[in-house]
Amino acid sequence: MQPYQPRTPRQVYSVPAAPDSPSYEKESHIGVDHAALEAREAADAVLKEYEANQARLAKAIESSLYMLGDLRNFNGDQWTIRYPSLRTEAGESSLPQRPGMARRTLTFADEPAAAHKVVLNSTPARRSLKRSLTLAPAAETTTVEPSSSLITTRPAEQAADDFSILRLDLNLGAARQAKGLISSLEKSSISSLLDNRIAASLDHLALLQRRVQDPHSRVLVTGDLNAGKSTLINALLRRREVMPTDQQPLTTRFVEVVSAKENEGREEIHILDGEGKYDPADKSTYSVDSIDNLEALATDMDSDASAPPMRVFVNEARLDLTNPSILHNGVVDISLIDAPGLNRDSIKTTANFARQEEIDVVVFVVSAANHFTLSAKEFIWQAGHEKAHLFIVVNRFDQIRDKQRCRRAVLEQIKQLSPDTYEDAADLVHFVDSAKVALGCSEEEDAAGDELDEAFRHLEHSLRSFVLVNRAKSKLGPAQNYVTHLLADVELLASANSLVATQEREVAKAELDRVKPVLEQLKKGKEGLEESLVQEEEAATELALTRTKTAMVRGLERVGQGELAAPAPGLELPSYPGFLGVWDYAKEVKRVMLASIDFVSSLAEADARRITSEGVSQVTELGNKLLPADVVRTDRVFNPAAMFTARPPSKLARRTSGVNTLGLGLASRPQLAEVSLSDIFDYTHHISIARSSLPSSSSASASSQALIPSFGAEVGGLGLASLAFGAFTMSGKVFGVRSFIDGALGLSDLLAHPMTRKWAGPVVGVFALGAVGYVVYELPRSIPRNVGRHIQSNLLLTGLDGEETPYADAQAQRVGKEVRKVMRLAAWDLRERFRGAVDARGEVVRESEALERKAGKALKYFEGVERKVEEIREQVGVKV
Ligand SMILES: Nc1nc2c(ncn2[C@@H]2O[C@H](COP(=O)(O)OP(=O)(O)OP(=O)(O)O)[C@@H](O)[C@H]2O)c(=O)[nH]1
């Protein structure tokens, strides 16, 4: 990238004639109206061009400030800007490439291991640098060894690959050698380093803005002693005696002549204190003196070139279109600095003064008679390094007779001393008579106009143009250069981050494409799941409940018939021990029967475990079917043995019943285990049967039929009446009993006859003995029936412990409750997994959507930045 090269007056004009050329006299613009007119036009063109460039550049800087400030905010608030690094891998540079396109490897400072193959589109460095990145056609992300390219200085020819203004120094101090440094820097740290860099750039842009818009320009007028510097300044001001002049060396210190307009029109002198920075608004930085004392102060023999400079505010004589002010040329306000004449003491100070950045032009005044003295040559040699072009005024030209020889000799010297100045000699070297202009003009009379020497007018125009050209070089050029490089950096940053945003958006989209359908499927499945889980729970519970109840009812039926509720290992009815042991016999029968009921309970529990196990498997199956494959399945293992353990098993119950069951331990319940007389001989039962059969004694079978519904009603419609009554019918003795009762009833009729009363006594005795004998004989069979019947009616009617619910129902409910509990747990677990899966995917969807939005926004933003860069580049619009 080359710095801005504005057109100089030299470019406007034709190639100057050589000093020895016959046409030189003409082209040196002495007394030639046509050439002077051309020169003025050219100077005006320079002025216009400067104005246009200045305005465009100021606008471009302002736009850059806005864009960069915005980028900085975006970096902090919306997006973490990644810092790219481009490098050429081995083989990439050897690939055939189209002009302006180059394959590069792109990495980011926070992630040096992930490399992307990209194509760098850049304009040749000679012109305004323009860069953009696109992914290489065979784009692939490769993992490479962290390259040390970021911690080495890039060769100059790789400038297109690197940042200049926004370049981050990621390898400071002792960390320079630390290989892991780059990779250890996090995205946010790099982003904040970048933020600092942007902030610094914003400051610099603001400084450039001030410089570009600064209307002040300083012209240093120096030269040999007595060369006519002060006279030249007076002539430029059209003031006869502003700066003191004399035949002998006079000026002893630097005197800056400034338009009084900058001092509210007051003509006065500011003497700088020479220490702090001069600030016209701060009176502590200078002292004020009267303009009348100027001569005394400027020629004070006690002062020298090192004395603090003075600022003299003066009014110019008159201003009109034909005679524009030198101090105000419409774009910049020029101040003229009258320097002490050069001698051994002042050379160095003046050369240093001339090097100051604020000095846009050095006007070197030579006496035509003396040409360049040794001091003059030394100064030009010293100052020439900084100011390649000098504005040379060969003064007192009127005093020279052989003007051509003088000119030739002076130009020859210039050619040696300052070749660049010699190149533009037609505009930069002027042979004039300042005294005539200075003395010819007075505030009273109009000495300007036709009388003014055309050569001097040409000098004035050239000087104005030269000031602008130099300002363009010293102020606009660097500013434009800076903005151009900044734009290229921002463009590279935006381009690389566009790639990042595009990729992130694609990743987010892919994630959404993957997760969204799964989430939908999950949500749909969840609705069906709820229904299925309820069904599974109901089915298992209902089944277990029904089967338990059936088993319990059947068991009780058997007990009511004097049998065990179910054949149980280790349980059997005891053998009859004889009449004397009936009591113990009844007790043992009762214990065994109760234990057998417990056994039925335990069988029902085992059955419920199996049902639950199947139900839980169904729930698991349901989960397998509806849950996405990547969701972790339940880690709960169903342990059927753990069912029905909420209530600790009663040791007493187990010992008493002798059955290894977790049932209720009925035998341990005193109210059940107690044996009563009715268990041995249930006379109330027999009488109730007898009574109930009396009305229909003619039909025993009918009476037994009638009993069934009444008993059935008594037990709440359980349909157990026939079973209970079966205690008798099953014995096979029902007819014998009935015959006996019938006989007894017939006997009473017989006793009513007087004849039979005689033998009735013995007969009754025999009958009673027989009955007793019969009862005693029947005890081994009737006791189990009596005991069983009592247990059955106890449990059927009142349940346990006086509970309202009959025993079979209570058991069924207990088992059902347990099954429901387990099924609910399994369902809850599955629901939780579903909820977790839905939540997790919902979160992924939310995050991916946010990322997609963010990346989309960033992409749009960076595309906008790239467009803005283009716009500003056009604004900079400097002709290249
Ligand atoms: N004839 C003629 N005399 C000139 C010209 N320029 C300056 N002088 C005279 O030369 C003398 C010195 O001029 P100054 O302007 O004081 O010179 P200077 O370079 O400012 O002097 P110091 O600053 O003291 O070094 C004065 O008497 C001027 O009148 C000129 O172009 N023609």
The ligand as an ORCA input file, in Angstrom:
! r2SCAN-3c Opt
* xyz 0 1
  N      16.511     45.648     -3.473
  C      16.056     44.769     -2.691
  N      16.302     44.839     -1.390
  C      15.820     43.935     -0.567
  C      15.037     42.854     -1.031
  N      14.677     42.115      0.018
  C      15.227     42.685      1.116
  N      15.884     43.751      0.793
  C      16.589     44.549      1.703
  O      17.533     43.799      2.376
  C      17.691     44.219      3.702
  C      17.558     43.081      4.643
  O      16.282     42.631      4.604
  P      15.632     41.886      5.789
  O      14.260     41.557      5.356
  O      15.786     42.602      7.035
  O      16.503     40.629      5.834
  P      16.405     39.444      6.842
  O      16.703     38.197      6.149
  O      15.062     39.487      7.467
  O      17.448     39.781      7.904
  P      17.712     38.994      9.227
  O      16.405     38.462      9.633
  O      18.163     40.057     10.147
  O      18.656     37.982      8.955
  C      16.651     45.232      3.917
  O      17.232     46.509      3.870
  C      15.734     45.075      2.762
  O      15.150     46.285      2.368
  C      14.787     42.787     -2.417
  O      14.124     41.886     -2.915
  N      15.329     43.808     -3.208
*
